[in-house]
Amino acid sequence: MTLSPPSEINSRTEILATGARVMRTEGEALLLFAGSLSESFVRAVEVMYAVKGRVILSGMGKSGHIAAKITATLASTGTPAQFVHPAEASHGDLGMITPDDVVVVLSNSGETSELSDIIHHTRRFQIPLIGVASRPDSTLLKAADIALVLPNAPEACAIGMAPTTSTTMTLALGDALAVAIMEKRGFQPTDFKTFHPGGKLGAQLLPVSGLMHTGDALPLVAEQTPMGDALLVMTAKSFGVVGITDVNGKLTGIITDGDLRRNMSGLMDKTAKQVMHAGPRTIRPDALAAEALGIMNEKKITCLFAVDDHSKPVGLIHIHDCLRAGVA
C-alpha cells in the first residue's frame, strides 16, 4: 500500500499544537459526558454490583481493546469480570456466559455485526445486557436492558474517523462504573492488596504484620532490668534498640543508642526504666508498611514497635525491612 506524501505541517510548534488540540477535544468530550450521566448509569452500577456471576465485557476492534482494559479494572477492584471476544463467542465461547452474569457490550456505532450472536444469546437466556454506543436508535441500544449513550462529540483526528474521542469516553465510562461499584462495596486498601500482591503497588500495600519481626526476635526487657542485662539483649537482637515493658507486659519505653550516650555517667548502676525514653512512637500491625516507613523518615528513627489494642508489643519493623520489600 502506498501512503500519501508526508504533510508539510511538521514543525515543532505545529506538532505541539496538534497534541494539545487532541487533548482539548477529548477533554471537552469528557466534560460533556460527565454532565450527561443519567439514571441509566445508576442502574448499570446497581446491576453490576449485584451480579451473582461475572461481568462479561465484549467489543470488536478498538472497542474490544477498551473492553479488555475495563475488564482488568473491574477484576482488580473486586468485581469478577471476563472479556469474551465476539468472534470467538460465535464459535463456542458463548458457553462462557451464564444466566448469573451481566453482559456489557461496547460499540461506538451500535451496529457492529460481529456482536449479534452475543446480543441474541443474552436475549434468549434473559441475561442482563448493558449496551454502550453513541446512537440511541442503534440495534445494540434498542436491544439492551440498560442503554449508556455516548454524547455526540467529534473524534480528535484531523479526518474525524480514527477512534479517539469515542474510545476515550468509553474508557472513562468504564473507570466511572468500576470506581462507583468499588465505593459502593466499601473497597479498602487491604482489599486492593489482595488483587495486587506483586510489584511496587503490592509493596506499597503490604501491612506491617507482613514484614515485622516477632516472638523471640523482639528485643524486650522489663522496667526493673539492670542496664547490664538490657545491653546484652540490645546487642544480641541487633536492632539497635530495646523495648521496655511494665508488669502487665505493656510497652512503656524504648532505649536507643542515643539514650545510652545521654546516660553514660553511672549507666551500669541504673535500671532500664531509669534510662528509657518513655512513650515511644508505635504502630499497629494492621497498618500499611508505607505508613510505618513514613513515620520512621519523619521522626528520623530506624524502627518501630507494633503493639496490640492493649499496648503490648507484638512485633518490630525496621526501616531496612521496608526497603528490602520495595516499600518507598
Summary of the structure (lengths in Angstrom):
residues: 328
radius of gyration: 29.8
end to end distance: 50.3
largest distance: 91.9
contacts: 1036
relative contact order: 0.10
helix: 48%
strand: 17%
